[in-house]
Amino acid sequence: MIRYLALLVAAILAGLASGRALHAEELVTALSSDLVSIQSNFTGTDIVIFGQVARDVNSISRSGDYDLVIIVEGPPQEVTTRRKGRFLGVWVNRYYETFEHVPAFYALVSTAKVSELGTRELLDQYRIGLNHLNLPIARQSSVPLSERDDFRQAFLRLRQQQGLFSERPGEIEFLTSTMFRTNVPLPANIPVGTYKVKSFLLHQGSLLSKTEAKMHVAKTGFEQVTFNLAQKMPVAYGLLAVFLAIFTGWLASIIFKKD
């Protein structure tokens, strides 16, 4: 906790040193780590996000509590959702919908339920909540308009089952009247890439302040070497995999050879 408070104080001083005068509430946040390393024994981890609602003498007095929203959002990707149908008596993937600019990971923590945080326009604008994510169709779709929402809901449901999408209302802890902390679980199957950590300060449905930081999820060691090889040199990666399989089989036959 002392380490987190020290980082928070440093973040506040950096914000003040930048020359921006506080005329109202200002949201200051920091991460316990901006780099998540994935190794062969990675089983998931948590990142801690903490911060403070900074006020100066010019801040107006407000009745009621603040609302906070913190979103950890992964890099965009293109995803296809499929639905099975009967063809010649066999169940096959007949219908599909492809969405683009879909976050690879989306975790939201907040002080209240998403529906209680603000207007639909505000939630849509800042992509606050799973039901307010814009999932544009990547190409022309053959799915009837009346059924497209079924594909969207199926996609969101599958991502939640995989632990890649989540909403956790009431999971932000206030250490003092203005200082807060929360943790965001990262599953073992989290994709690599650059993530955005977005924080929003609201009061009675109005946005007062917001911040955005970056976090990197990367493979390290041998995992990073194989990942880069598979992504940048897939032919060489495939040949190496075949060679290793043949070599391993040959070595096993020598070791376990019967006299």
Secondary structure as GFF3:
##gff-version 3
##sequence-region A 1 259
A	DSSP	alpha_helix	2	17	.	.	.	ID=ss1
A	DSSP	beta_strand	26	31	.	.	.	ID=ss2
A	DSSP	beta_strand	35	38	.	.	.	ID=ss3
A	DSSP	beta_strand	45	54	.	.	.	ID=ss4
A	DSSP	beta_strand	67	73	.	.	.	ID=ss5
A	DSSP	beta_strand	76	87	.	.	.	ID=ss6
A	DSSP	beta_strand	90	103	.	.	.	ID=ss7
A	DSSP	beta_strand	106	110	.	.	.	ID=ss8
A	DSSP	three_ten_helix	114	116	.	.	.	ID=ss9
A	DSSP	alpha_helix	120	125	.	.	.	ID=ss10
A	DSSP	three_ten_helix	130	132	.	.	.	ID=ss11
A	DSSP	alpha_helix	145	161	.	.	.	ID=ss12
A	DSSP	beta_strand	165	169	.	.	.	ID=ss13
A	DSSP	beta_strand	173	174	.	.	.	ID=ss14
A	DSSP	beta_strand	179	186	.	.	.	ID=ss15
A	DSSP	beta_strand	193	203	.	.	.	ID=ss16
A	DSSP	beta_strand	206	219	.	.	.	ID=ss17
A	DSSP	alpha_helix	222	232	.	.	.	ID=ss18
A	DSSP	alpha_helix	234	255	.	.	.	ID=ss19
###
